[in-house]
Amino acid sequence: MRTVAIIGTGFVADLYAASLRTFPDIQVVACYDKDAERLQRFCAHWQLPAVDSIDAVLTGPATLVLNLTNPHAHFEVSRQLLEAGKHVYSEKPLSMRMEDAVVLHALAKARGLQIASAPCSLLSEAAQTLRLAVEQGRIGVPKLVYAELDDDYISQAPLTKWKSESGTPWPIEDELVVGCTLEHAGYYLTWLMAMFGPVRTTVSASAGLADVSGLTSAETAPDYSSATLFFESGVVARLTCSILAPHDHRIRVIGDRGVASVTESWDNRAAVKVRTRHVIRRRMINSPIARKVPSPAFTRHPAVKRRGAASMNFMLGPAEMLDAIAAGREARQAGDFALHLTEVSLAIQSAGENTGAQHMTTRFTPSPVTHWAGQRTSVQES
């Protein structure tokens, strides 16, 4: 039996708990939250064990601890866990400041531990099939990517009515202060990093556009960002995040012979489709028929049978990490990969209006596609 503990039982913890049910060989040995009422409500709903202090987690038997706390607490909680000898899977981002992420990265390496960063949708059937389609040359040589992560005009939504399965309200203020870039850019950044390697340079802009004065009095993060990412492999990608523009989660990888696309990054089993490009007589056309790319068996994994954000299996990352720890290898989202993801995300978020080009200082080595999902997550069916 593989063991994990959870610190932070807020809104996102319910998504992990629902996903845990698809991995019956993973046991939760402890849950802790500084809000005792929220902790008891969560544990009662999911029938999980609660502990009354973080020390009980630090000294407990869990092999891996899920840090699901508020993003502003990620650094301090992860630091305590690493110093106590625990492997850490952190919700995004690793920390709110790059210098703190560097400290966590160095501490984990010095202690012989692993620290990984969400999101884990790069392990999904959709992400892996898209990568395979590109690597198999179905669209020729990849040149350009358009990726969108827009979630409509959130500040006008009935936010106070949004609750998690165990009854925790959606953290309105936290979401606005952390910002949509740090919350969402990683969903496609991880796909792109896995496909095309490290980012060399970002040219980004960000802005706060919506009036949210009635929702929070704190200083809010940008609610719009757009980045052009120059990958060392030569591919260029445009990534847009906002909580103003109509819902759009498309990604299109454009090659010199066609286009591979996915319409919804948050659906682990979204179809991957390819349109090839042809010249007929004196006209160039993109095929009117989009052909679905079959998903190899190794990409399939336990699915959470729900729609929307909850259709993602949030435990794919922790499950793969447990496999990696047992096998003595680095997890796909840990170490250099997690640090690079944090640097790129923070660079986009902080771009503002006049920053210009930002050159990345971190690098990582991409994992082969045939080993992406890990032994356990690659063979199980829903």
N, C-alpha and C positions, 0 to 999 in steps of 0.2 A: 504494500500500500504506500503510495506517494503522499507526502504530507505538506500542507501549506497553512499559513495563518493569514488573517486579513487585518490590516489596520486602516480604519476609516470605513464606516458603514453608511455612508450617505447615498445619494441618488445613483451614482454609477455602480456601487457595490451590488445593487440588485441585478444589474446586467451580468456581472460576474457570477453571482449566485445561481441565476437561471442557467448560465452556460455550464456551471459545475455539474449540473445534473446529467450532462452528456458525457462526463468522464467519471464513471462510478469508481474507478481505481484511485482517484485523488480524494484524500480525506482532509477536511478542514479541522484543525486541532484547536484553534483559538481565534476569536474575533475581539477586537478592541476598538473603542471610539471614546473620545473625551466627553461626548454627549451621551450620558448614561441612558437616557430615555430612548434616543435613537438606536443605540446599541441593542437594547432589550427588544425593541420593536422589530428590528432586523433579524435578530437571532430567533425570536419566537416565530416569525413568519417562515423562515427557512429551516428551522430546527437545527441551528448550529450553536456550538458552545461559545459562551461569552466569558471573557476574563476582565478583571476590574482594574488592570494597570498595564501600561506598555511594557513594564519589566517582566510581566508574565509571558509576553511574546518573546522578548529578548532572550529569556532563559529557557523558553519552551522547546519542544521537540521538532518544530516545523523545519523542513529542509529549505523551503522557500517562503518568503513573506511578500504578500501583495500590498504595496503602499498605495492605497486608494484615498489618501487624505486630500485636503484642499491643496491646489498647486503651490501656494505660498508656503506650505509646510513640507513639501516633498524633500527639500534638501536636508533639513534637520532630522526628519524621521528616517530617511535613508541612511544618513550618516550614523545615527545610533544603531541601526540594524547591522550595517557593515562592521562597525566597531565591536558588535556583539558576536560576529562570526556568521551572520546570516546572508544568504543569497537574496537579492532583492529584484522584484519585478515592479517597476514604478509606473503609475499612470503618467500620461504626458503632462508637461514636459519633465525631464529629469530634475530640473530646477528652473527658477525664474531668472537666474543670472548665469551666464556662461562660466564665470570664474568658479561658481559653486559646482557646476557640472564637472568641471575639470578636477576639482577636489574629490568628488565621488568616484570618478573614473580612476584616478590615481590610488585612492584608498582601496577600492575593490582589487585592483591589480596587486597592490602591496600585500593584501591579506589572502590572496589566492581565491578570491570570491568573484561572483558575477553580479553585475547590475544591468538590467535591461529596461528599455522604455517602450511603453505602448505607443501607437496602436499596433495590433497584430494582424490586421486584415491583409498584409502582404503574404500571410500564410494561407489565405483563402483560396478556394477553387478558382474564383474569377481572376485574382491577381496572378496566380501561378500559370493559368492557362494563357493569359495575355502575354506573360513573359515568354512562354514556350512558343506562342505564335510568332512573336518577334524574332526569337532566336532561330526558329526554323526557316526564316526567310519568307514567310507568307506575304509580307508587304515590302520585300526587298530590303534595302538598307535604311534603318530608322534615321530620320533627320530631325523631326520636330514633334513636340507633344503639346496638345492643348488639354489642360485639366482644370475643371471647375468644381469648387466646393461652396456653392451659394445656398443659403437656407431660408430665403424669403425675409420679409420685414419683421424680424423676431420681436422687436419692441412693441409691435401692435398686436401680437398674439396673446391669447388668454394665459399668460405665463403663470399666474397665481393658481390656476387650476391643474397645472401639470404636476403629477406625483408619480413616484416610483411604485413598483409592485408592493413594497412593504409599507408605503405611505409617506415617504420622505418627499417634501416639496422640491421642485426643480430649483437649484441654487442660483437664482436670478442675479444677485449682486456679484457672486463669484464669477459667473460666466462673463458678465460684462467687464469686470476688472481684469480677468485673465485674457479675454479676447478670443475671437473666432479663429485667428491665425494659429495661436498656440494650441487651441482646442481641436482644430480640424485639419490644418495643413499636412500634418503627419500621415493622414490616411493615404494621400497620394505621394507625398515625399518618399515614404518607405517603398512604395511600388517602384517609383522612378529610380531610387538609389539601388534597389535590388537588380533592376534591369540594366542600368547604365553606369553604375559606380558612383564615386564621389562627385560632389559639385565643386567646381573650381571657383566660380564667381557668381554672385547674385547681383542683379540690378533691379531694385524693388522700390515700391512706394506704398505708403499706407496712410489711412485717414480715419478720423472719427466723424461720421456724418449724421447719424440719427440723434434725435433729441430723446435722451433717456433720463432727464432730470427727475421724472416722477418715479423712477425705478431704483435709483441709487444716488447717494450724495458723494460717493467716492470717485476718485479719478478713474475714468474708464479707458480701456485699451482701444486701439483702432478697430472699427467694425467693417473695414474694407482693406484688403491688401492685394497687390498684384506683383508677381515676381517673374522675371525672366532668369532662368537658371542655365548656366553654361557648365555642362558636365565635362569632365576630363576626357571622356570617351568621344566627345565631339557632338553629341546630341544637345539640342537646345529645347527647353520646355518653358511654357508659360503656365503659371499656376495662379489662380485667382480664388480668394476667399472673401465671403461677405455674409452678413446677416441682414442684408437689404434687398439684394437682387432675387428674383424668383428662383425657386428651388431648381438646382441644376447640379448633378453630381457626375457629369460625363467625363470620360477621359478618351482622347483620340491620339493614337500614336501614328504619325504620318511618315510613311516610307517612300522610297522613290518608285515603288510599284503599286502602292495601295495604302489603305488605312485600316488599322485594327482599333476597335472601340468597345467600351463598356459603358452602359448608361447609368449605373448606380453602384458607387464604390462601397456603400454600406450593406449591400446584399452579397453575402459570401458566395452565392451561387449564381450571380448575374451572368448572363450569356456574353460570351466574347464573339464578336462578329467582325468579319473582314470584307471589305469592298476593294476589289482590284481595279487598276486603272488601265484603260485601253485607248488605242488610237484607231478609230474606224473612219476610213477615207480621210477626210481632212479635219476631223473633229477628235478631240480628246474627251473621254467620258469616264466617270467613275461608275462601276457596275451598279445597275439599279437593284440588283439582288445582293443582299448582305448574307454571306455564308457563315453559319455558326461553326465555331471551332470546337471540336470535341475535347472534353476534359479528360486527361489521362487518369487512370485509376489512382495513382499515388497522390493526386491533388485532393481527393475527396476526404471529408472529415465529418465528425459529428456536427449536425446542424441544430440550431435553436429554431424551433418552428413558430416563429413570429415574424411580423413585418416591421419595416422601418429600421431604426437604429438597433432595436433588439434582435433583428435578424442576423446580426453579427455574433459569432461565437467568441466572446471576450476571453475565453480560457485557452484558445489555441496557442497564444504566446506563452503563458505559464506552463502549459502542458509540454510544449516543445522545449522550454527551458529546463524542466525537470528531466526530460530525456537527455538533454545535453550534459547536465550535471552528472547524471548516472553514467554517461558514456565518457566523461572526462574531456569533453570538447566545449568550445564556446558556443553559447546559444546564438541563434541567428540575429536576434535583436539586441544583443548585449555588447558591452565593451566599446570598441571604436565606432561601431555602427550607431549605437545609442548616442554617443557624444557628437558625432557628425550631424545626426538628425536634430539634436538640440541646437547646435550652432546655426544650421541653416534656418530653422524655425524662428529663432530669436532674431536673426539678421533680417528676415522678412518683416516680422512684427515691428521692429524698431526703426524701419527705414524712413518713415515720415515722408516729407515732401522734397527734401534737398540732399538726401544722403549720397546718392550715386552708387557706383559699383562698390561691392564689398567682397573682398577676397577671403575665402575660407582657409582656416589654418589647420583643420583636422582632415584626416583621411581614413579610409577603411578598405578592406579587401572583400569584395562581394562573394557570397557563398554560391556554389554551383546549384543550378535549378533542381537537379535530381536529388538533392539532399535538403531541399528547402523546408519541407513540412515536418521532418523528424520521423523517427521510426513509428511511433504510436499514432500520431495525428495523420500520417499518410495512408494508413491501411484501414482505419475504421470507417464504417458506413453509418449514415443516420438511420 
